[in-house]
């Protein structure tokens, strides 16, 4: 197994395990962290991203953990196009396994939670006010800020190292606190779609649908936002 695949796989697995794990702790019934709130979720996701990026780069990959980042780097010709499939495949596989580990860790709490939307909310995002245009714009703006920040942090060689993991985690914290309210801030196609697929195919007790009518927004929005960030970086920075 190549260092590129292993780093992106393990890093994204840890990102989703810790990120979806903190969501499960807050919203599932009878957990120690039940109803502890949005601040706990945003801090948990910041630590999840820090841990994932740090681990990924230590294992030899570039710490993208996000197809939007990989595609932006590729557009800028700062990433080998031949590795795109390996990176994105590893990101989706890692996110799927991370979702599985969250399910195993909180299995009994899924059993005692009746709300089907809450169960899906552990794995994937959804807006409280559904409007495709507004929801898409939120994901585009949030991912634009994320990818632009990553591109600036990674200069001049356009690679994230272990020391860049902390500022990326802090950026995620800020994004969650300031722009996460409308949609739950996916910002990452692999982080949202792979766990949603897991929710669809695994026997989670008394689950509902996987909300496929919305699922395209947290995939397409981050890709658009990331490409806009790459374009702005190329033209103006």
C-alpha positions, 0 to 999 in steps of 0.5 A: 500500500502506497504512502499516499493512499495510506496517509489519506485513508488513515487521516480521513478515517480519523477525521470522520471518526472524531468529527462524526463521533463528537456529533454522535456524542452531542445529539444521540440519546443517553450519551455523556455529552448529550445536548452539550451544544454547537460549541462542543461540535465545532471544537470536536471537528477542529480537533478531528481535522488537526488530528487527521491532517497531522497523521496523514502528513506524518504517514507520507501523504499531503494531508488533503483529506478532502477532494475539494482540496485535491482538485484545487491543488491539481488545477494549480498544477501543484499536485500530480494529476496521476495521484488524483484517483488514489487520493480521492479513493482513499478519502472516500474509503477512509470516510466510510470506515470512519463512519463505521467506527462511529456506528460501532462506538455508539451502537447502543445509543443509536438503538435508544434514539428514536429520531430518524433525522438525528441518526442521519445527522450523525453521518451527514449534513442537512440544512434547517432551512431548505433552499437549494440556492442558499444552501449551495451558496453557503457551502461554496463560500465556506469551502472557498474560505477553507481552500484559500486558507489551505493554499496560503498555509501551504505556500510556497511548495503547496504542501501541508506539513505537520506544523500546518495541521494546527492552523487548518484545525483553527480555520475549521473551528472558525468556519464552524462557529461563523458559517456552520449554522445554515447547512452544518458545514460539510465543506468536504464531499468525502466527509458527507457522501461516504458516511451518507452511503454508509447510513444507506446500506448498513442496518442502523436500528430504525433509521429513516431515509438518507436524504438523497434529494439534498446529498448533491449540495454538500458534494458539488458546493465544496468542489465549486468553492474549492475551484474558485479559491484555486482560481483566486489564488492563481490570479491574485495571490 
